[in-house]
Amino acid sequence: MSTVSISHRKVAFDVSAVPRHWNGGDPVLTRFFDALSVHFPEGERFFIQSVRHFQDQVTDSRLRQDIRHFIRQEGQHGIVHDRFNDVMAGQGIDVERVTANLRRFIRTSQKYLPKKYQLAMTAAFEHFTATLGEAMLKEETDMFREADPVMRAMFLWHGVEEVEHKAVAYDLYQTAAGGGYLTRVSALVVAMLMVHAVVAPVFINMLRLDGALRKPGVVLRGLNRLYGRGGILTGMLPEFLAWFRPGFHPWETGMPEKVAAWLEEYGEHGDPMRASAAVYGDAVIQEAA
């Protein structure tokens, strides 16, 4: 169990002037994160519900406290991404349809999957988001170097908090739900199949609306930055696949240096824009904030 203190941060981002292709002008890198973002509010609600099924069975006071902060953090993530969903709706993306489809998918899963398996899937999703959060601040991936400052700050704040609470659902699964290796590893496989089944069609439709599918070179270059050798997602594989090792625990990767730097910077002034600028060494934005 982690000794890291989890904090609830009430933040807001002015996303009203964010450009359509906010991630360095690249439609693929932008829409990959947009396709994740549009699903976050409903996904966070599923995570909260799956944790709440077991929270009353927890006897450890530290884990009970962590669960409370986990729920508050995930709730705030949903609020922030809901606001950005309004921006995407203004771009012609049918956000209502996307979220309604995901809601039906989640309700079906909740109807037929045991509550323990739902929690295992939540722990698996949290492993993915925490691994992505740690990768956000690795210089090798550099996924937001050219991004719009507001969007970069928003995703970094979300990613840092995913790292901060990365073991909560896992520890709850291992203790209150009884754990189990086969259930845990199958849950990650199912979770990743769900991500691709649910997110990929939305991602492709976003690219179609942008006219990017008529530019195969642009699409291939973007996909290579995601899935190619040294790509953003392929670079995450060693940490991601550690889930399949018996005895794995999320805190094996510790607290990455730049995540800790973000937390320290935010702790000084409570401004996610300045924290983002500081860890990226962006003095101009930092002074202007």
HELIX and SHEET records of a PDB file:
HELIX    1   1 PRO A   27  SER A   37  1                                  11    
HELIX    2   2 PHE A   40  GLN A   55  1                                  16    
HELIX    3   3 SER A   61  GLY A   90  1                                  30    
HELIX    4   4 VAL A   95  TYR A  112  1                                  18    
HELIX    5   5 LYS A  115  MET A  136  1                                  22    
HELIX    6   6 PRO A  149  GLU A  164  1                                  16    
HELIX    7   7 VAL A  168  THR A  175  1                                   8    
HELIX    8   8 TYR A  181  ASP A  210  1                                  30    
HELIX    9   9 ALA A  212  ARG A  214  5                                   3    
HELIX   10  10 PRO A  216  TYR A  227  1                                  12    
HELIX   11  11 THR A  234  MET A  236  5                                   3    
HELIX   12  12 LEU A  237  LEU A  241  1                                   5    
HELIX   13  13 ALA A  242  PHE A  244  5                                   3    
HELIX   14  14 PRO A  250  THR A  253  5                                   4    
HELIX   15  15 GLU A  257  HIS A  269  1                                  13    
HELIX   16  16 PRO A  272  VAL A  279  1                                   8    
HELIX   17  17 ALA A  283  ALA A  288  1                                   6    
END                                                                             
